[in-house]
């Protein structure tokens, strides 16, 4: 493993940053952390890099979009959209747009493995569970990384890196277990969960350098 990956799986946006463990620290002792621009659909058939991956899932109907509109460079047969296009186009068709999957994943009043999303979907529309939606977000991130960064080398694939995945401090044990289950289903194996407040504290320490001791 050559990289440590940090994934912020957000309610509204998700992001990925990484540290190359083969690069020594800078002279000031700080490490070189890089953001990963996530390739995603921004329009039918158009893929561009974005700093963030909007945490939105669009489940098109059979005749909603032209053939190949949701194709990705690594999956020509993709039948759903994650990211910017999902957010923008799905906002016009709320019955086919999954939002706030992270909030549903920690909702104790619903069956989080049941196909209840989109919440406004009709009986004949496609449905997914909060767990499945979370899996699809993480799978997109993993596939985008592998397409852009792995170069066909197994040792560089995301599933073969150490991955730190942030979760809210408010997540209960079930939500944590489901987050791990979603990550495993997306192919991530070397996984550590980190609470978001703790992650923010570590980031603050890194930004302060030696000054944090004062």
Secondary structure, 3 states (H helix, E strand, C coil): CCEEEEEECCCCEEEEEEEECCCCCCCCCCCCEEECCEEEEEECCEEEEECCEECCEECCCCCCCCCCCCCECCECCCCCEECHHHHHHHCCCHHHEECCHHHHHCCCCCCCCCCCECCCCCCCCCCECHHHHHHHHHHHHHHHHHHHHHCCCHHHCHHHCEEEEEECCCCCHHHHHHHHHHHHHCCCCEEEEEEHHHHHHHHHHHHHHHHHHC
